[in-house]
Amino acid sequence: MLSMARITYVAAGAALLLSAALASPAMASSMSGPGQVGKATVSAQSAGDNSGFSFGMIGDVPYGAAEIAAFPSYIQDLNAHKELSFVGHVGDIKNGSSLCTTDYFNSIRSDFNAFTLPLVYTPGDNEWTDCHRPNNGAYNPLERLTTVRDIFFPKPGTTLGRPMKVDSQVAQGYPENVSFREHGVSFAALNIPGSDNSMLPWSGLGQTAPTAAQVTEVDARTKADIQKLTETFSQAKARGDRAVVIMTQADMFDPTVANPAQADYAAYTPLVNSLIQQSNAFGGPVYLINGDSHVFNEDHPLAAGSSWLSFYGQNTAAANLTRVTVDGSSNAQDWLKVTANPKGSASVLSFERIPFTHPAS
């Protein structure tokens, strides 16, 4: 590649040489790929929709002392895969029975700083929703959510790790809700936690029913989630994108639960309804990547005949939605490599579990 700093605009011949170099296929290719926009901040905008690319996904990690100690090596493993465009963490940066201290959050943030790839992180229930539990410190969950936002989203519109520009909902008060685009695939990371979307009573604070403040937060955040979801799908359809990927913490279709109860899932209903509507309106492949249930799974929970449709009171299926759960907790022995295949391939995305070099469990 020519060095712009060394080109002298003195003679017409030099100017013509520069123009020819910039117009050459090699130069165009090297300047249009991800990571070539700006000196320090990469851009996730599509620049060649026929190209394949890969990204990494983790979630529900680190859980417990052994994984906390091993977590920096997990990050090193991911950093070593230079082919990855970014890494997504779908929440739960601690287990559900440990303290939600600010010091702990800062220690994980320090680990996150070691990512040399852009890191797209969405909060999980263990770092705010469930912090009312006595063994978590009996915190007010809303206060913990504010702290999580302060620590992990200090520069809204920019990822952790290597900075990458994303479209943030900070103007509405949700810096964690972001969307971006990579080679004709649209992405959105939404704050949808477990524990019934944060509607389970704060029993650790003596509550037996959701508080007024809790209900207000859930209602407002769910509306913001749906707004970001709708915008992402609408923009993807307008651009003719190949697929839409939604990243959340909550497993709204947990296959490990034999008899799901409405009391544990009802607050997800408007989100499920929106997923169905937007998936069908988009028409192309839709991928929902979540954590929460800790066991890798790939299925179609909203396809015709699924029991989850009747459970959520939905009359319309979304056959084009594929849900993928990442391994976590004691199953966090690997990370998920997601490959967006070149245009014309049989499937837009494919999935591969890559073992950590030194797993804690």
N, C-alpha and C positions, 0 to 999 in steps of 0.2 A: 504493500500500500504506500502511496506517496505521502510524504510528510508535508502537511500544509504550512508548517512554520518555516520550511526551507525553500518554498517556491517563491520566486521573485517575479513580480508582475512588471517587468521592465520592457520586455520585447514581446511583440505579437506572437512570435514563435513559442515562447514560454506559455502564454495564455492558451494557445491552441493545444499545446501538450497537456496542460491541466484539464481542459475540457474533454479531451479524448480519454484521459485516465478516468475521470469521473463517470464517463459514459460507458466504460468497459464493463462486461458482465461480472468480472471478478470483483471490481471495486463496488459495484452496486450490491452484490451479494454480501460482502463483508460489512457494509454499512447498514444493511436493512435488518439484520438479525436481532434477537432479543439481547439486551445488554449494551447496545451500541448507541443508545440515546443518552447524551450527557456524559460527564466524566465519572460521577459517583452514583448517580441514580439511574437504574435501568427502567425501561418501559415495557409493559406487558401488552402493548398494542400489537395486533396482528400485522405481520409483514411478510406474507407469503403463505397463503392458506393451504397450499398443497403440501407443505412440509410437515413431517412428523416431529414430535417433541415429547419429552418425558417430564414428570414431576414426582416428588415423593410425598407420601402421606403417613403420619403417625397420629396417635391419640391415646388418651388414658395412660400417660407416661410422663414423669416417673412416679411409680407407686411404691412407697416404702423405702427404707434405708438402702437396700441393695441396689435398687434401680436409680435412686438419687445419686449414688456413687458412680454407677455405670453410665448415667445419662450423658456426660461429656463425651464418652467414647461413641455413643450412638450418634451424636452430632458429627463427630469426626467421620464416621462411616458414611453419613449422608453427604458431607462436604466433599468426600473423595469421589463422588459420582458427578463429575463435571458436566455430564450431559443433561443434568436436571435443570429445568428452568426456575423452579422454586420448590419449597417444601410447605405443606399444609399441616398444621397441628389442630385436630378437631376437639381440643379441650380436655379438661381434667389433668391438671399438672401436679396433682397429689391424690392420694387415696381418700376415701370417704370417712376415715376415722382418725385423721391427724389434724393438727392445729393449722388454722388459716391465718398465720401470722404475716405481718408485713415483711418481716425479715425473711421468711421463707419465699414469699413472692419475689423479693429482690434477688434472692439467690438463684431462682429459676430464670429471672430476667437476665442475670449475669451469664447463665448458661446459654440463653438464647442469643446473647451478643456474639457468641462464638460461631454462629452460622455464617458461612461465607456465601450462602445462597439466600435469596429473599425468603422470609418466613411469614406465612399467612396464618395467624393464630386466631381462633375463636374461643371464647371462654366456655368452660364446662361447669356443671353444677357443683363439683367438689371444691372449686375455688370461690364460690360465692353463695349459691342457692342453699347448700347444705351446711353452711358455716354456723347455723344456729345450734347445731348439735353440741352437747356438752363436751364431747371429746374433740370437737373442732375449735372450742374456745367460746361457745355461746355468743357468737357475734351476731349483729344485725346484718342479714344478707345484703340489704341495700347499701349499707356502709361499705361492705366488702367489695361489692360490684364497683362502687366509686373508686376504691383503692386499686382494684384490678385495672380499671380504665386509666388511672393516673400512671401506673407503673408500666403497663404493657402497650399503651397507645398514646405516647407522649407527642407524637408527630402525626396526627390524623392525615390520611391520604398517602402515607408512606409505610411500607412494611418494616418489620424488625429484620435482623440479620442484614444482608446486603440490601440497601434501600431500593424498593421498586414502587413506582407510582400506582396507586389504586384509587378508585372512586369511593370515598367514605361518606357515611351518613352522619358525620359529626355535626352538621348544621341542625339536625333533629335531636342531637344528644346521644347518638349511637356510633361512636368512632370505630367500634369493633365490627360493625356491619360494612363490608366492603365488596366491591365488584371490580373485575378486570377482564381482559381479553387476551388470549394467546393463540395466534395462528388459526383464527376462525372458530375458536371454542370460547364460550363465555363462562365466567366463573362468578359465584357469589358465596361469601362466607357470612353466615347469619348466626346471631346469638340466640340459639334455641337450645336451652339446657335440659338435662334430665330432671327427675323429680317433678313430673307433670308440668314441664315448662315453667318451673318455679312456683307452682300453685299449691304444692303440698304444705300443710300447716307447719309453722315454725315451732314445733313441739319443744325444742330445746330452750325456747324463750317462754314456755308455758302456754302457747297458743294451741287451741284445738280446731281452729278454723282459720282460713286465710284472713289476714288483717286487711283493713281498707287500703293501707299503703301498698301492700303486696298485690292486691287486685289491680290497683291503679297502674303499678309498674308492669305487670304482666299484660294488661290490656294495651298500654301504650307501646310496649316493646313488640308485641305481636303485630300490631298495626304497622309499625316500622318495618318489621321483617317482611310482611306481605307487600308493602310498598317497594322495598328493595327487590324482592322476588319478582314482582310484576314488571318493574323497570328492566331488570336483567333479561327476562324472557322477551319483552317487547323489543328491546334493542337488538337482541340476538335474531329475532325473526326479521326485523327490518333490514339487517345486514346480510341475511341469508347464512348465518353461522351454521357450522356443522353439528354442534351439540351444545348443551348447557350442563354445567356441573355445579351442584349446590353442596356446600360443606356445612355441616352442623354437628353439634355434640350429641344431641338426643337421638336415641334409637326409638323412633315413633312406631316401629313395627318389630319389636324385639322377638325373635323366633325362639328364644330360650324361655319365654314365659308361656306356660301351658294354658292358663286361663286369665288373660289380661282383664283387669278391672277398670271400669270407667273412671273410678276415683283416682287412678294412677295415670290416665292418658287423656281425659276429656279436654284438657286445655290445649291439646294439639289439634283439635278438630278444625278450627279455621285455617290453620296452616296446611293440613292435609287437603282440605277443600281447595285452597289456592294452588297447591302443587298439582292437583288433578286438572283444574281449569287451565293453568298456564302450560302444563305439559301438552295437553291436547291442542291448545291454541298454537303452540310452537310447531308441533308435528314431528320434529326430528328427535334424535336420541337425547334422553335426559338421564343424568347420573346423579344420584344422591349419595354422598359419601359421609358416613357418620361414625362415631365411636360409641361409647356408653355401654354396650353389651359385651365388649371385650373379645369377641370371637369372630374371626374372619368369616364373612358370609357375602354371597352375591345372589340376589334374588329379584323378584318382581312383585313387591307387596301390594301394588295397586292394579295388577292385571285382573281381567275378568275372572270371577270365581274365587278371588282371594277373600278370606274371612275378614280381613282388615277393612274391606269396603263397607260391609254391613256393620262392623264394630264402630266405625266412625260415621255411620249414617249416610254413606255416599252411594248414589245410584249410578254414577258414571265411572268407568274404569280409566286408567292411564297405562295402556300397554307398553308405551314407549319409555317408561321410567324404570331404570335399573338402580337398585340400592346395593351399596357395598359398605360393609362394616370392617374397620381396621382392627387388627389384633391389639389388645391392650391389657393392662393389669398383669396378671401372672402369664398371660399369653404374649406379652410384649417382647418376643424373642426375634422379631423381624419388623421391617418397615415395608410399606406397600409402594412398589414402583408402578406408576400409572403411565402408560405410553399412549399418546394420541397418534394413531397410525396415519400414514399418508392418505390423502384423499383418494377414494376409490377402493380402499381396503374393505374387507367384509364387515368390520366393526370399527367405530370411531376410536373407542378406548379399549385397551387390554390391561390386565392386572397381573402383577408378579410379586410374590412375597420374597423379600431379600433378607436372609438371616443377618442379625447383628454379629459383628466379629466376636464380641465378648458379652453375650447376653447375661443379665443378672440372674435369670431363673432358668 
